[in-house]
Amino acid sequence: MGVASSTSSNEDSVIVDMTRLTLLCAALLVAAHGSSRAEAPRPGMTNCATGVSAEQRQRCDEEAFRQVQSGSQSTQLDGGWRLVRSRDPEGGADAVSAMHVADSSKSDGRLAGLSLQCARDGIDVALIVLEPLSRSARPTVVLTSGGKRAEFEASVVQGGAALRLPTDASRLAVSDWQNASELSVEIAIEPNAIHGMVPISGLPTALSYLSQNCHAR
């Protein structure tokens, strides 16, 4: 009984951690991909990187939940993807993203997940991080899937919470990544690079939902 109880407790802890990361990542997506005129993260989402105190983490969780519920709609898709639609407070078009959190067992805690967002000429690909980066940085990002390696220079946007990748990454998302099960990520920053893995099974379905919602904005 003791072993079963301990196992159940560990599983519950993993579920809670993944729920927390999903909420926080979704809130960061709202902050990073909201109105193009908003250059800073939403109030309350600063100092929410990993390693914070339990009290601060609780405040971050509460703020993430509030922002996701009040500023956006989140729909669960196959393969762990989420379709996140956030309203522009200034009345512009909704920001719509398909996002997936990183695999916490294979990732640096500073990597939150991957975002594919509706853009004027297709989709934008961005990585969401939990440790804000300098806006002046242009970190090299290496993405590997299915044995194929691609290297990009990323732009740090929206208060350092997101790394926007060039259009070549968008082309990979609709081609080479379609049949891959995971995406390996390396972000070259000082003093320590960020490494991680994002599961991307179900990407074709996620992109299909994203495309439909992009047209419906």
C-alpha positions, 0 to 999 in steps of 0.5 A: 500500500505504501509503495502504491501510495508513493507512486500515486503521489509522484504521478500527481506531482508530475501532473501538477508540474505539467499543468503549471508549465502549460498554464505558464507557457500559455500565459507567456505566449499571450504576452509574447504574441499579443498586440504587436504594439505591446513591447513588454510582458503583461504585468505580473509575469515578470520574475517567473523563471524557474528557480523562484521561491514557492511563494513566487511560483504560486503567484506566477501560477495564479497570474498565468491562470488569470491571464489564460482565462481572461485574455485567451481561449485554450483548446486541447488538441491531439498529441499534447498540442494546444490551440491558444487564441488571445484577444487584442485589447486594442481591438485588432485581430486575435493572436492565434497560436498552436503551442506545445510545452517542452518535455520536462524530463529531457529539457533544461527548465528554462525552455517552456515550449514551441509556438506556431503563430498565425502570421501575415504570410503564413506562420511564425515559429517561436521558442518560449523561454522562462528566463528572459533574454536580452532584447539585443541578443541574436542567439544561434538556435539549432533544431534537429528532427529526424536526423536533420539539423538546421541552424538559425539566428533568432530574434529576441522579442516581447521582453525576452520571453520569446525567440522568433525564428526566420522563415526557413524554420516556418518552411520546415514546420510545414515540411520536414517536421511533419513526420517527426516525433520530437524536436531537439532544441539548443539555444546558444546563450552565455554562460550556459546554453539552453537544451531541450526537446519538444514532442511534435507528434500530431503537428500536421493536425495542429497546423490544420487547426491553426490554419482554419483559425488563422482564416477565421480571425 
